Amino acid sequence: LQPLTDHIPKPLIPFWGRPFIDYLFDRLGGLVDEVIVVSGRDNRIREHLGDRYGDLPVRHVTQREPKGTGDALMSAREMVDGPFILMLGDTCPPRATLDRLMEMPGEAVVTVIEVGDPENHLGVSVREDGTIERVWTNDHLVDAGVFRFSPALFEALDGMPPRGGELRVTQGVDRLIREGAEVRAVEMPHPWLQFGDHEALGGVLRVMRAMRDSAPEPGPHLGSSVGVPTRDCRIINSLVFGPGELIDCEIIDCAIYCGARVQGRRARGQMLVWPEDEPRRTSE
């Protein structure tokens, strides 16, 4: 999601006035005892959440280098002593899916979702009885980024070499399957609230539209989540946020981080930072 993520960690991108990570925490109330957040060396996620979200205690772990989802999970190994839910920071499941995840038997449970094009996603082959036969396939059911595991996953990942430069959670899932563990699938319904690397701008706008009901009230800009002051602007189907201000701008089908006062700009179908020469704060 560059250049947006040169200025803000992905889970803090705001949709309808709230950071995306808040929507994840809303799903967890009453379901788990605490939340452990693994993030990079950029402290803004830690600063935003603090040590409590509503009734949920929050603990934080730093992943020193971005070496994959499996490496991030292993960073929290000493803090986990029982079954746990793993949620990636750019995917927000329905609460009903999380409830099913908790109810399912098995050493591991993987949420899956059907996609039209499995390219760039991890395909998952599921048997008729709901158990997973294998991962790393070309199936149209793909890993949806939410899991329930026992601590056996840590043992499965321990000492495993990276794949493509990263240690991935799904490498541990694959090993559990190969060693005969019961690994099951729970299908997640559409819309898939995921805005990671695969879809870029399209994913951001799709998630924004799906979260439209979270807007406190209809805004002046049609179908848009706008978090900056505006004057004499036409903004349609766009996500605009930041500490800046927009004057006499036309923005259509865009995601824009506005870092200063911007006047008279036009954009369509782009992911942008305005102004372009603003010093970047890199998020790890």
Wavefront OBJ file of the C-alpha trace (Angstrom):
o trace
v 0.000 0.000 0.000
v 2.847 2.388 -0.604
v 3.015 5.326 -0.571
v 0.305 5.406 2.120
v 2.257 3.084 4.393
v 5.328 5.294 4.177
v 3.347 7.588 6.467
v 1.172 5.336 8.605
v 1.198 1.652 9.651
v -1.362 -0.283 7.644
v -3.575 -1.272 10.635
v -3.969 2.418 11.559
v -5.367 3.519 8.186
v -8.726 5.058 9.146
v -12.039 3.925 7.681
v -14.979 6.182 8.540
v -13.015 7.917 11.266
v -11.626 4.829 13.013
v -8.329 2.972 12.553
v -8.838 -0.417 10.915
v -7.392 -2.236 13.936
v -10.252 -0.941 16.119
v -12.719 -2.956 14.046
v -10.687 -6.116 14.790
v -10.742 -5.441 18.522
v -14.503 -4.835 18.423
v -14.957 -8.427 17.183
v -12.992 -9.883 20.118
v -14.931 -8.530 23.099
v -16.181 -11.361 25.327
v -14.432 -13.964 23.180
v -10.832 -13.891 24.423
v -9.115 -13.132 27.723
v -6.503 -10.750 26.353
v -4.890 -9.596 23.129
v -1.190 -9.716 22.284
v -0.243 -7.313 19.511
v 2.903 -7.995 17.499
v 4.075 -4.967 15.553
v 7.278 -3.497 14.148
v 9.586 -0.905 15.624
v 7.190 1.919 14.736
v 5.472 2.576 18.089
v 2.279 4.169 16.785
v 0.141 1.010 17.075
v 1.334 0.576 20.665
v 0.633 4.235 21.387
v -2.853 4.022 19.873
v -3.989 0.918 21.762
v -2.180 1.327 25.082
v -2.561 -1.519 27.574
v -6.350 -1.870 27.378
v -9.088 -1.729 24.757
v -12.448 -1.549 26.527
v -12.493 -4.608 28.781
v -9.634 -6.337 26.951
v -6.110 -6.270 28.413
v -3.525 -5.625 25.705
v 0.135 -6.646 25.709
v 2.655 -5.694 23.057
v 5.576 -7.479 21.402
v 8.043 -5.969 18.932
v 9.070 -7.886 15.823
v 12.481 -6.341 15.183
v 12.597 -7.151 11.481
v 9.701 -7.908 9.091
v 10.564 -11.565 8.534
v 7.068 -12.982 7.975
v 3.886 -13.901 9.816
v 5.444 -17.003 11.348
v 8.359 -14.999 12.701
v 5.930 -12.433 14.133
v 4.006 -15.200 15.878
v 7.176 -16.759 17.287
v 7.986 -13.361 18.831
v 5.007 -13.898 21.163
v 5.720 -17.541 21.965
v 6.673 -17.003 25.615
v 3.428 -15.110 26.264
v 1.061 -17.820 24.981
v 0.275 -20.920 27.066
v -3.010 -22.175 25.612
v -5.276 -22.129 22.542
v -5.328 -18.787 20.735
v -6.792 -16.928 17.774
v -4.379 -15.415 15.259
v -5.660 -12.467 13.235
v -3.607 -10.654 10.625
v -3.725 -6.892 10.968
v -5.286 -6.231 7.561
v -8.186 -8.701 7.800
v -11.388 -8.248 9.810
v -13.642 -11.331 10.087
v -17.322 -11.316 11.073
v -17.934 -12.146 14.723
v -19.955 -15.192 13.652
v -16.855 -16.572 11.891
v -14.798 -16.148 15.060
v -17.491 -17.944 17.066
v -17.370 -20.891 14.638
v -13.590 -20.844 14.805
v -13.763 -21.301 18.578
v -16.318 -24.120 18.371
v -14.533 -26.271 15.785
v -12.514 -29.310 16.915
v -8.961 -29.901 15.761
v -5.357 -28.970 16.432
v -5.714 -26.005 14.078
v -8.568 -24.220 12.302
v -8.042 -22.048 9.232
v -10.590 -19.616 7.831
v -10.967 -19.856 4.073
v -12.863 -17.807 1.532
v -13.740 -18.440 -2.110
v -12.155 -16.138 -4.680
v -12.505 -15.914 -8.426
v -8.765 -15.765 -9.058
v -6.511 -17.586 -6.580
v -3.347 -15.977 -7.972
v -1.267 -14.311 -5.217
v -3.317 -16.095 -2.534
v -2.606 -19.315 -0.674
v -4.946 -21.981 -2.045
v -6.353 -24.508 0.434
v -7.687 -27.956 -0.499
v -10.580 -28.959 1.789
v -12.125 -32.424 2.022
v -15.880 -32.977 2.202
v -15.695 -33.519 5.974
v -14.204 -30.031 6.451
v -10.626 -31.124 7.153
v -7.790 -29.568 5.176
v -5.927 -31.950 2.897
v -3.116 -29.600 1.908
v -2.104 -25.971 1.441
v -0.056 -24.167 -1.241
v -2.557 -25.250 -3.928
v -4.328 -23.498 -6.817
v -7.786 -24.003 -5.299
v -10.315 -21.179 -5.324
v -10.689 -21.546 -1.559
v -7.871 -19.467 -0.085
v -6.508 -18.725 3.368
v -8.450 -15.728 4.731
v -5.924 -14.629 7.363
v -7.657 -15.760 10.588
v -6.768 -18.916 12.520
v -7.208 -20.798 15.783
v -4.243 -22.799 17.016
v -2.994 -24.819 19.926
v 0.588 -24.176 21.109
v 1.595 -27.117 18.883
v 1.949 -24.564 16.081
v 4.963 -23.044 17.823
v 6.623 -26.457 17.829
v 5.793 -26.896 14.146
v 7.438 -23.561 13.287
v 10.440 -24.024 15.558
v 13.615 -24.343 13.485
v 11.772 -24.218 10.153
v 13.668 -22.393 7.374
v 12.041 -19.331 5.767
v 10.167 -19.682 2.494
v 10.878 -16.943 -0.027
v 12.743 -14.956 2.625
v 9.940 -15.131 5.208
v 8.802 -17.605 7.843
v 5.076 -17.985 7.270
v 2.360 -19.221 9.612
v 1.075 -21.450 6.828
v 4.384 -23.329 6.815
v 3.468 -24.495 10.322
v -0.029 -25.416 9.153
v 1.469 -27.461 6.331
v 3.727 -29.296 8.755
v 0.845 -30.092 11.125
v -1.093 -31.590 8.207
v 1.869 -33.662 7.042
v 2.389 -34.983 10.575
v -1.227 -36.165 10.799
v -2.793 -33.460 12.980
v -6.474 -32.637 12.520
v -6.598 -29.284 10.723
v -10.024 -27.982 9.814
v -11.472 -25.187 7.688
v -14.142 -22.598 8.439
v -15.472 -20.696 5.438
v -15.725 -16.944 5.798
v -18.587 -15.169 4.011
v -18.181 -12.248 1.654
v -17.471 -9.367 1.744
v -13.881 -10.149 2.662
v -12.681 -7.226 4.761
v -9.054 -7.582 3.700
v -6.945 -4.829 2.193
v -3.445 -6.245 2.048
v -0.895 -6.453 -0.708
v -2.876 -8.372 -3.333
v -5.435 -5.812 -4.421
v -3.828 -2.488 -3.470
v -6.208 0.398 -4.239
v -9.090 -1.920 -5.167
v -8.893 -3.665 -1.801
v -8.829 -0.394 0.142
v -11.911 0.944 -1.615
v -13.771 -2.358 -1.335
v -13.197 -2.470 2.426
v -14.237 1.163 2.725
v -17.526 0.475 0.951
v -18.185 -2.653 3.019
v -17.730 -0.650 6.220
v -20.077 2.106 5.084
v -22.568 1.330 7.866
v -19.906 2.312 10.390
v -20.016 5.941 9.274
v -21.587 8.115 11.996
v -23.711 9.944 9.434
v -23.763 10.486 5.680
v -20.989 12.853 4.654
v -20.978 15.486 1.922
v -18.758 13.388 -0.360
v -20.578 10.564 -2.085
v -19.463 7.134 -0.863
v -16.220 8.523 0.564
v -14.462 8.313 3.919
v -12.868 11.740 4.323
v -10.851 12.560 7.427
v -9.491 16.002 6.494
v -11.183 19.432 6.308
v -12.389 20.238 2.815
v -13.668 23.307 1.010
v -15.193 23.414 -2.471
v -14.139 19.816 -3.182
v -15.762 17.033 -5.197
v -14.813 13.640 -3.716
v -16.421 10.383 -4.877
v -15.766 6.777 -3.763
v -12.453 7.663 -2.124
v -10.567 7.288 1.150
v -8.866 10.517 2.174
v -7.121 11.039 5.519
v -4.225 12.793 7.217
v -3.415 16.024 9.037
v -3.850 18.236 5.965
v -6.602 20.223 4.266
v -8.130 20.118 0.763
v -9.381 23.149 -1.186
v -10.967 23.072 -4.647
v -9.895 19.472 -5.359
v -11.571 16.722 -7.389
v -10.859 13.174 -6.218
v -12.541 10.101 -7.717
v -11.803 6.421 -6.890
v -8.630 7.217 -4.925
v -6.877 6.613 -1.623
v -4.969 9.709 -0.547
v -2.882 10.668 2.464
v -3.052 14.453 2.723
v -0.179 15.825 4.785
v -0.576 19.579 4.262
v -2.835 22.207 2.710
v -3.489 21.183 -0.917
v -5.365 23.285 -3.457
v -6.600 22.760 -6.985
v -5.509 19.135 -7.454
v -7.281 16.461 -9.529
v -6.922 12.683 -9.193
v -8.731 9.600 -10.450
v -7.990 5.919 -9.720
v -4.741 6.498 -7.829
v -3.097 5.881 -4.461
v -1.281 9.108 -3.591
v 0.420 11.234 -0.977
v -0.143 14.995 -1.194
v 2.185 16.869 -1.273
v 4.565 14.380 -2.865
v 7.689 15.940 -1.385
v 6.557 15.626 2.222
v 9.243 13.898 4.344
v 8.311 10.252 4.792
v 8.121 8.486 8.143
v 8.773 4.872 7.298
v 6.708 2.279 9.189
v 8.500 -0.974 9.913
l 1 2 3 4 5 6 7 8 9 10 11 12 13 14 15 16 17 18 19 20 21 22 23 24 25 26 27 28 29 30 31 32 33 34 35 36 37 38 39 40 41 42 43 44 45 46 47 48 49 50 51 52 53 54 55 56 57 58 59 60 61 62 63 64 65 66 67 68 69 70 71 72 73 74 75 76 77 78 79 80 81 82 83 84 85 86 87 88 89 90 91 92 93 94 95 96 97 98 99 100 101 102 103 104 105 106 107 108 109 110 111 112 113 114 115 116 117 118 119 120 121 122 123 124 125 126 127 128 129 130 131 132 133 134 135 136 137 138 139 140 141 142 143 144 145 146 147 148 149 150 151 152 153 154 155 156 157 158 159 160 161 162 163 164 165 166 167 168 169 170 171 172 173 174 175 176 177 178 179 180 181 182 183 184 185 186 187 188 189 190 191 192 193 194 195 196 197 198 199 200 201 202 203 204 205 206 207 208 209 210 211 212 213 214 215 216 217 218 219 220 221 222 223 224 225 226 227 228 229 230 231 232 233 234 235 236 237 238 239 240 241 242 243 244 245 246 247 248 249 250 251 252 253 254 255 256 257 258 259 260 261 262 263 264 265 266 267 268 269 270 271 272 273 274 275 276 277 278 279 280 281 282 283 284
